[in-house]
């Protein structure tokens, strides 16, 4: 019975964690829509990436993870992976 309870607990914990997937977007200047190349995108020290020369990026994350997106001279933005749209606009 104890093993069944432990197994049930582990399954519920995995289900509550969120859906793993690859999320894609483009980082742009919020004022003019111009892409921001080589912006920094990270979830934690293990999961991070940068946008390419066109501002596009891909990152593996859980839908509940919060992405921290930053670019020199712009205010950083935090976006939940599940709410990530086609683009993320950063403001000066």
C-alpha positions as a Markdown table, in Angstrom:
| # | Residue | x | y | z |
|---|---|---|---|---|
| 1 | Unk | 0.0 | 0.0 | 0.0 |
| 2 | Unk | 2.8 | 2.4 | 0.8 |
| 3 | Unk | 4.4 | 1.8 | -2.6 |
| 4 | Unk | 1.1 | 2.6 | -4.3 |
| 5 | Unk | 0.8 | 5.8 | -2.4 |
| 6 | Unk | 4.4 | 6.8 | -3.3 |
| 7 | Unk | 3.8 | 6.0 | -6.9 |
| 8 | Unk | 0.6 | 8.0 | -6.9 |
| 9 | Unk | 2.4 | 11.0 | -5.3 |
| 10 | Unk | 5.1 | 10.9 | -7.9 |
| 11 | Unk | 2.7 | 10.8 | -10.8 |
| 12 | Unk | 0.7 | 13.7 | -9.4 |
| 13 | Unk | 3.9 | 15.7 | -8.9 |
| 14 | Unk | 5.0 | 15.1 | -12.5 |
| 15 | Unk | 1.5 | 16.1 | -13.8 |
| 16 | Unk | 1.6 | 19.3 | -11.7 |
| 17 | Unk | 5.0 | 20.4 | -13.0 |
| 18 | Unk | 3.6 | 21.4 | -16.4 |
| 19 | Unk | 4.0 | 20.4 | -20.0 |
| 20 | Unk | 7.5 | 20.2 | -21.4 |
| 21 | Unk | 8.0 | 21.6 | -24.9 |
| 22 | Unk | 10.0 | 23.8 | -27.2 |
| 23 | Unk | 9.0 | 27.4 | -27.2 |
| 24 | Unk | 9.8 | 29.8 | -30.0 |
| 25 | Unk | 9.5 | 33.6 | -30.4 |
| 26 | Unk | 11.3 | 36.7 | -31.7 |
| 27 | Unk | 12.7 | 39.5 | -29.4 |
| 28 | Unk | 11.9 | 42.9 | -30.8 |
| 29 | Unk | 12.0 | 46.6 | -29.9 |
| 30 | Unk | 8.5 | 47.4 | -28.5 |
| 31 | Unk | 8.5 | 50.8 | -30.2 |
| 32 | Unk | 9.4 | 50.0 | -33.8 |
| 33 | Unk | 9.2 | 46.2 | -34.0 |
| 34 | Unk | 12.8 | 45.8 | -35.1 |
| 35 | Unk | 14.5 | 42.5 | -34.1 |
| 36 | Unk | 17.0 | 42.6 | -31.2 |
| 37 | Unk | 19.8 | 40.2 | -32.2 |
| 38 | Unk | 21.6 | 38.2 | -29.5 |
| 39 | Unk | 19.2 | 39.0 | -26.7 |
| 40 | Unk | 19.6 | 36.8 | -23.6 |
| 41 | Unk | 16.9 | 34.4 | -22.6 |
| 42 | Unk | 17.2 | 32.2 | -19.5 |
| 43 | Unk | 15.1 | 30.2 | -17.1 |
| 44 | Unk | 17.8 | 29.3 | -14.7 |
| 45 | Unk | 21.5 | 28.6 | -14.8 |
| 46 | Unk | 20.9 | 25.3 | -16.7 |
| 47 | Unk | 18.3 | 26.5 | -19.3 |
| 48 | Unk | 19.4 | 29.5 | -21.3 |
| 49 | Unk | 19.9 | 30.6 | -24.9 |
| 50 | Unk | 20.4 | 33.8 | -27.0 |
| 51 | Unk | 18.4 | 35.0 | -29.9 |
| 52 | Unk | 20.0 | 34.8 | -33.3 |
| 53 | Unk | 20.9 | 37.6 | -35.7 |
| 54 | Unk | 17.2 | 38.0 | -36.6 |
| 55 | Unk | 16.1 | 38.1 | -32.9 |
| 56 | Unk | 14.6 | 34.5 | -33.0 |
| 57 | Unk | 15.1 | 31.9 | -30.3 |
| 58 | Unk | 14.1 | 28.4 | -29.3 |
| 59 | Unk | 14.1 | 27.2 | -25.7 |
| 60 | Unk | 13.1 | 23.9 | -24.0 |
| 61 | Unk | 10.9 | 24.6 | -21.0 |
| 62 | Unk | 7.9 | 23.6 | -19.0 |
| 63 | Unk | 4.8 | 25.7 | -19.8 |
| 64 | Unk | 4.9 | 27.0 | -16.2 |
| 65 | Unk | 8.5 | 28.2 | -16.4 |
| 66 | Unk | 9.2 | 31.9 | -16.4 |
| 67 | Unk | 11.6 | 33.2 | -19.1 |
| 68 | Unk | 13.8 | 36.1 | -18.3 |
| 69 | Unk | 14.5 | 38.1 | -21.5 |
| 70 | Unk | 17.1 | 40.9 | -21.5 |
| 71 | Unk | 19.0 | 43.1 | -24.0 |
| 72 | Unk | 21.6 | 45.8 | -23.3 |
| 73 | Unk | 19.9 | 49.2 | -22.9 |
| 74 | Unk | 16.4 | 47.7 | -22.6 |
| 75 | Unk | 14.3 | 46.9 | -19.5 |
| 76 | Unk | 14.3 | 43.1 | -18.9 |
| 77 | Unk | 11.0 | 41.2 | -19.2 |
| 78 | Unk | 9.7 | 38.1 | -17.5 |
| 79 | Unk | 7.3 | 36.0 | -19.6 |
| 80 | Unk | 5.7 | 32.6 | -18.6 |
| 81 | Unk | 6.5 | 30.1 | -21.4 |
| 82 | Unk | 2.9 | 29.2 | -21.9 |
| 83 | Unk | 2.1 | 32.9 | -22.6 |
| 84 | Unk | 4.9 | 33.4 | -25.0 |
| 85 | Unk | 3.5 | 34.8 | -28.2 |
| 86 | Unk | 5.1 | 35.2 | -31.6 |
| 87 | Unk | 7.2 | 38.1 | -30.3 |
| 88 | Unk | 8.3 | 39.7 | -27.1 |
| 89 | Unk | 8.7 | 43.5 | -27.2 |
| 90 | Unk | 11.3 | 45.1 | -24.9 |
| 91 | Unk | 11.1 | 48.7 | -23.9 |
| 92 | Unk | 14.0 | 51.2 | -23.4 |
